[in-house]
Amino acid sequence: MSAPGPFDYREIDDVVHGRVRLALMAYLSGAGAAEFSEIKAKIGGASDGNLSVHIRKLEEAGYVRVEKRFRGRRPQTLCHLTEKGREAWIAYIRRMETLLRPRAGK
């Protein structure tokens, strides 16, 4: 078996690559942390349940840390991008850049 080439799709992190998770990681990479309602409003198109499933998948991978707390009497879910998550995000972006980079001798 040969070494992976620059267009080897298997090197793309499937945890990050899902549409909702990709949007969530992109938002958190700038924000660092955000409330569930803020994330839902910014990335749009996901129901509460669907967004929760995607957050859980990122949490299980160690990319996001979830903090549950109360503001007054209202429950609040805060999502934090972890160091592992930031590293995975940077690796994902670098991989995409490699895939998109023009090649000499097309």
Summary of the structure (lengths in Angstrom):
residues: 106
radius of gyration: 16.3
end to end distance: 24.6
largest distance: 63.2
contacts: 270
relative contact order: 0.19
helix: 56%
strand: 18%
